[in-house]
Amino acid sequence: MDYQWETVTKEYQDYLRDESRSVGHAEYISFPDSEEALVGIMKQSSEENLQVTVQGARTGISAGAVPQGGLILNLSRMNRVLGMEYDEKMEAYTLRVQPGVILSELREMLENKSFDSSGWAEYDQAVLKRFQEDGDWFFPPDPTEASASIGGMIACNASGARSFHFGPVREYVQGLRVVTAQGDMIALERDRERANDHAFALTSESGHLFQGALPEYPWPKVKNASGYYTAAGMDLLDLFIGSEGTLGVVAEACIRLIREPAAMWSMTAFFPDEESAVTYVEKMKKAQFPGAYTAALEYFNSRALDFLREQRKQPAFAAIPEMPPEFHTAIYTEIHGDDEDTVSEAMMAACEVLVEVGGDDEMTWIATNPREMEKLHFFRHATPEAVNLCIDERRKSLPALTKLGTDMAVPDASLIKVLEMYNRTLSDSGLEWVMFGHIGDNHIHVNILPNSLKEYEQGKKMYQEWAEAVIAMGGTVSAEHGIGKLKARMLRDMYGYDGMAMMAEVKKVFDPAGRLNPGSIFGV
Ligand SMILES: Cc1cc2nc3c(=O)[nH]c(=O)nc-3n(C[C@H](O)[C@H](O)[C@H](O)COP(=O)(O)OP(=O)(O)OC[C@H]3O[C@@H](n4cnc5c(N)ncnc54)[C@H](O)[C@@H]3O)c2cc1C
């Protein structure tokens, strides 16, 4: 059977871009709705030697899903949950999902314990029944943008606020079905296919052998989404997680759920200055609470708060509460635990820490139930969202502008140094900028909002200089968004030409013609 694609006409223009606001070009677009269709398209594109760019929900901000010619492979119609199992060893439920399942929809299904289970095997139906009577379970990865797809999250090894405690997506992927550029299907299960030191060999379902050597660059000891994951003897499943669709297309994933904590509270605390906020974070990172733990520590600098004060005037952000001028820097803290009392005690202890460092426990918003927590999450999401909308507005008169958003993480010992570097270089720059992000993981997003092409070039130069400094600190140029097409040069600075060559060798094994996600990771 021939699998057809359509020509990219005006109605498909949105598919030429992602949330980075970069715009690409493509001749064709396809929307497979089954694994069979996906494999067929990959085989046919191989025969026709077409370049293929994989798309999930296009919420990425590194232009990974922005096509550079050829065919767009959009997976939004492969959006079913295919089944559910119970893993006795892990004492956890797992879900088999297609890549186009949207995170917010998955959350809703889990919350309501309701899935479209038509077509599920009898065993899966029985597990679902057991699941429905077995308390609350959730999927911990939480990139701030809940409209991301599971396939895109796996491709980028996404993480979010709660990754401080739960880690990135990688830790919740138990299995993958990956289609290579030529249409071979490789099935992987955690703990089943391992590298022999740095040598790997995988056989596809049709018997094709893929073998080669894993890169040998040192993997930084920070939260990291830069380049191909590597470690001696590693689980080969992990090679595909975070490979940004350059090695294969995730056609199906088996993801692990965990039992939802009995109680969750959160607090956005406002500090009189940045120093006291950072000291609070450093103390909270080490703090131990009996029966409870800190799940997230998020940061908003004074400019981010000023930016949000301004955004409140717009209807989309009118729900942001008023912030008096003395609210200088904010830290969001989320605490989970065994019961409400335990979490309440841990939150009181967190308030003591904030008073100890010079904060005021009256300058806080505390959420003790999901509805209130949602408001604090809205506040957290509002910063990047408003920056993106602001860039959209500026692009109307300056189409060449894109957001300049950093995604770098450093080791614990360098957090103060890196903040000092951003503040020092930016405060004299004359640029408009905000800082926010996952401070618990020493992972700060600097967003520059250029007002002119001159400022855009100035911001790009600063970003490159910061990347070099972060690499020298032992950090990473991308901790969660991936390299995409925008950070290829920084990746080269991080792993060097030798590292890039080692990655290219791996890519050649799975995609000899270099047709899959051209430009991503290796540069346009
Ligand atoms: C406001 C905002 C906040 C954000 N905050 C965070 C955050 O806190 N943490 C975080 O990690 N990210 C964040 N992101 C970025 C983004 O949401 C994530 O990178 C997300 O994982 C991308 O998923 P997607 O489905 O939109 O993928 P896309 O943007 O469609 O694609 C991303 C990459 O994955 C590849 N890909 C997609 N699907 C597949 C597949 N099935 N197989 C192989 N490759 C595939 C694409 O080719 C591309 O390279 C944020 C984005 C926005 C707009």
Ligand as a Chemical Component Dictionary entry (heavy atoms), coordinates in Angstrom:
data_LIG
# 
_chem_comp.id                   LIG 
_chem_comp.type                 NON-POLYMER 
_chem_comp.pdbx_formal_charge   0 
_chem_comp.three_letter_code    LIG 
# 
loop_
_chem_comp_atom.comp_id 
_chem_comp_atom.atom_id 
_chem_comp_atom.alt_atom_id 
_chem_comp_atom.type_symbol 
_chem_comp_atom.charge 
_chem_comp_atom.model_Cartn_x 
_chem_comp_atom.model_Cartn_y 
_chem_comp_atom.model_Cartn_z 
_chem_comp_atom.pdbx_ordinal 
LIG C1  C1  C 0 5.605  28.113 27.811 1  
LIG C2  C2  C 0 6.505  26.908 27.656 2  
LIG C3  C3  C 0 7.123  26.365 28.775 3  
LIG C4  C4  C 0 7.941  25.227 28.639 4  
LIG N1  N1  N 0 8.510  24.696 29.763 5  
LIG C5  C5  C 0 9.217  23.547 29.664 6  
LIG C6  C6  C 0 9.737  22.912 30.849 7  
LIG O1  O1  O 0 9.561  23.374 31.973 8  
LIG N2  N2  N 0 10.440 21.769 30.679 9  
LIG C7  C7  C 0 10.660 21.209 29.453 10 
LIG O2  O2  O 0 11.294 20.151 29.375 11 
LIG N3  N3  N 0 10.192 21.788 28.342 12 
LIG C8  C8  C 0 9.475  22.928 28.403 13 
LIG N4  N4  N 0 8.978  23.508 27.273 14 
LIG C9  C9  C 0 9.343  22.946 25.956 15 
LIG C10 C10 C 0 8.435  21.858 25.403 16 
LIG O3  O3  O 0 7.150  21.927 25.949 17 
LIG C11 C11 C 0 9.022  20.474 25.614 18 
LIG O4  O4  O 0 10.282 20.389 24.983 19 
LIG C12 C12 C 0 8.161  19.325 25.113 20 
LIG O5  O5  O 0 8.740  18.114 25.531 21 
LIG C13 C13 C 0 8.011  19.266 23.597 22 
LIG O6  O6  O 0 6.974  18.355 23.265 23 
LIG P1  P1  P 0 6.169  18.483 21.889 24 
LIG O7  O7  O 0 5.248  17.353 21.789 25 
LIG O8  O8  O 0 5.585  19.831 21.757 26 
LIG O9  O9  O 0 7.355  18.288 20.856 27 
LIG P2  P2  P 0 7.683  19.076 19.532 28 
LIG O10 O10 O 0 7.937  20.508 19.830 29 
LIG O11 O11 O 0 6.687  18.773 18.489 30 
LIG O12 O12 O 0 9.060  18.380 19.166 31 
LIG C14 C14 C 0 10.188 18.514 19.994 32 
LIG C15 C15 C 0 11.300 17.596 19.476 33 
LIG O13 O13 O 0 10.900 16.230 19.641 34 
LIG C16 C16 C 0 10.883 15.551 18.389 35 
LIG N5  N5  N 0 9.743  14.639 18.433 36 
LIG C17 C17 C 0 8.444  14.932 18.700 37 
LIG N6  N6  N 0 7.709  13.812 18.715 38 
LIG C18 C18 C 0 8.553  12.790 18.441 39 
LIG C19 C19 C 0 8.405  11.389 18.310 40 
LIG N7  N7  N 0 7.232  10.779 18.481 41 
LIG N8  N8  N 0 9.500  10.652 17.995 42 
LIG C20 C20 C 0 10.701 11.225 17.835 43 
LIG N9  N9  N 0 10.906 12.546 17.949 44 
LIG C21 C21 C 0 9.846  13.315 18.256 45 
LIG C22 C22 C 0 10.757 16.643 17.354 46 
LIG O14 O14 O 0 11.296 16.229 16.130 47 
LIG C23 C23 C 0 11.565 17.754 17.985 48 
LIG O15 O15 O 0 12.925 17.546 17.771 49 
LIG C24 C24 C 0 8.157  24.644 27.364 50 
LIG C25 C25 C 0 7.526  25.192 26.238 51 
LIG C26 C26 C 0 6.715  26.320 26.388 52 
LIG C27 C27 C 0 6.037  26.856 25.166 53 
# 
loop_
_chem_comp_bond.comp_id 
_chem_comp_bond.atom_id_1 
_chem_comp_bond.atom_id_2 
_chem_comp_bond.value_order 
_chem_comp_bond.pdbx_ordinal 
LIG C1  C2  SING 1  
LIG C2  C3  SING 2  
LIG C2  C26 DOUB 3  
LIG C3  C4  DOUB 4  
LIG C4  N1  SING 5  
LIG C4  C24 SING 6  
LIG N1  C5  DOUB 7  
LIG C5  C6  SING 8  
LIG C5  C8  SING 9  
LIG C6  O1  DOUB 10 
LIG C6  N2  SING 11 
LIG N2  C7  SING 12 
LIG C7  O2  DOUB 13 
LIG C7  N3  SING 14 
LIG N3  C8  DOUB 15 
LIG C8  N4  SING 16 
LIG N4  C9  SING 17 
LIG N4  C24 SING 18 
LIG C9  C10 SING 19 
LIG C10 O3  SING 20 
LIG C10 C11 SING 21 
LIG C11 O4  SING 22 
LIG C11 C12 SING 23 
LIG C12 O5  SING 24 
LIG C12 C13 SING 25 
LIG C13 O6  SING 26 
LIG O6  P1  SING 27 
LIG P1  O7  DOUB 28 
LIG P1  O8  SING 29 
LIG P1  O9  SING 30 
LIG O9  P2  SING 31 
LIG P2  O10 DOUB 32 
LIG P2  O11 SING 33 
LIG P2  O12 SING 34 
LIG O12 C14 SING 35 
LIG C14 C15 SING 36 
LIG C15 O13 SING 37 
LIG C15 C23 SING 38 
LIG O13 C16 SING 39 
LIG C16 N5  SING 40 
LIG C16 C22 SING 41 
LIG N5  C17 SING 42 
LIG N5  C21 SING 43 
LIG C17 N6  DOUB 44 
LIG N6  C18 SING 45 
LIG C18 C19 SING 46 
LIG C18 C21 DOUB 47 
LIG C19 N7  SING 48 
LIG C19 N8  DOUB 49 
LIG N8  C20 SING 50 
LIG C20 N9  DOUB 51 
LIG N9  C21 SING 52 
LIG C22 O14 SING 53 
LIG C22 C23 SING 54 
LIG C23 O15 SING 55 
LIG C24 C25 DOUB 56 
LIG C25 C26 SING 57 
LIG C26 C27 SING 58 
# 
